[in-house]
Amino acid sequence: MTVSGGTAYVTVAGPVDEVTGWVQIAITGQAPVWARVQDGFAPVKLPTLKPGTNKITATYQGNGELNASSDYTTVKVKKAKKPKKPKKGKKGKGKKGKGKKH
């Protein structure tokens, strides 16, 4: 399994021509996501990951010819930086309203 751009790419290898079935993606603290395996491959769109280290487990459910199996990886997500506030410019110090009276 590899993870890139918010998608987990799961590959299931086996001694059969067409590997099919279902894979479950579990992320600590989040609801699992399911995807259908076709020809040994399943791209899975991931939910938004929390900042810190996230453990992502892929579990292949097996089929009539292949046993179930699982593997995991960890992904580190950096906390988003807060945007810098723009610097306040200095206000002009004109002499507004201080002209001579006639």
C-alpha positions, 0 to 999 in steps of 0.5 A: 500500500502506498499513500499519495495525495489523499488516496491509498493505493492498495495492491493485492497479489496472488497466484490467480489471474484476477484478484477480486474482493473487498479491502477495508482501510482503517485509520485510527480514530476514524470510520473505516472505508471500503473499496472493491479490488479489481485486477489486484488493485484498489485506489481508496480515497481517504478521509481528511487525516488529523495532524500527527502520525496516522496509522492506516491499515489495509485489510483484504477480506479474501475470496474463494481462492485467496486468504484474507491478509492485512498490512499497514503504513503510517503517514505523518501530517504536519499541522497547518501553519496559521497565516501571518497577519499583515503588518499594520502600516503607520498612519500618516501624521498630517495636521488635519483640522489645524489650519488658521481661522479667519 
